[in-house]
Amino acid sequence: MLSQLNLSVSNIKLKKLLITDLKIAESTINKYLDEITLNIILKTLPNEDRLQFYNLSEKDTVLAKEFINAKIPNLEELLVQRVQEDLGTNQ
């Protein structure tokens, strides 16, 4: 489910950079981005929204994605920022 949230243009470029330049396996990249995305979601949403997201994600990933996009419209920016922090870059 989280991988579906991560399929924006910036994230595709980010994954390409991590795979090509840093020689990291794509499966490792997907897991890494999923973990960061989930961390951002959990830290950003209040408890009741976290529960609603969890319930939606079990039933309908499209609705869960729409919910997250509405609640955290800058998720992509936060994800890129977090990866840059982890890598120690400001590209």
N, C-alpha and C positions, 0 to 999 in steps of 0.2 A: 504494500500500500504506500509506504513512504517513498519508495522508488518512483512511483507514479507522480508524487508531488515534486520530485526533483528533475523533471524532464524539460525544464525551460532551456532557452537558448544559452543563457549564461552558464547554466549548470553543465550543459553538453560541452561547452568550451572548457569549463573548469575540469571536467572529467578527462577530456582529451589532454589537457596540460598535465594532469597528474599521471596519466597512463604513459604518455609519450616522453615528457621531460624527466619525470621522476621514476619511470619504469616500475610503476606499481600495478599490480594485477587488477583488472576491472572488477572482479568480485570483491576484492578488498576495498576498492574505491566505493562501490555501491554500499557496502556495509558501513564504511566510515561516514558517508554522506547521510545514510539513514539514521545513524546514531546522532549525528549533529542535528539533523532536522528534528528528530524526536526530542532531543534536549532543548532546542529552541522552543518547540511547541509547548513542552511541559513547563518551561520557565516563564513563558509569555502569557499563557492562558490561565485565567482563574480556575479554581477547582471545579465549578459547575460546568464550565466550557470544556475542561479536560475530559470530564465524564461524558459529556455529549459527543465530543470527538471520538472517544473510545467506542461508544455505542454505535455511532455512524460508521466508523471504520470496519466494524465487524459485519455490518449489514450491506453497506453500499459505499465503495471507495470513491465513486464520483461525487456523491453528496458530502463525504468527508473532505474531499479536496476542495469543493466549493465552500464548505464551512471554514476551513483553514484559510483559504484565500480571502474570505470576508473578514475573518478575525485578525489575521496577520498578513496584511497586504504586502508588507515588505519582507516576507519570509526569504525570498531569493537573495535580497541584499544582505540580510542577516547571515544567511548560509555562506555567502562569498566572504563576508567580513570575518566570520569565524574560521574559515579555512585559511584565510590570509594570516590571521593571528596564530593559528596552529603552525603554519609554515614559516612564520616570521617574515612575511613579505607584505608589501603594500602595492601590488601590481594592479 
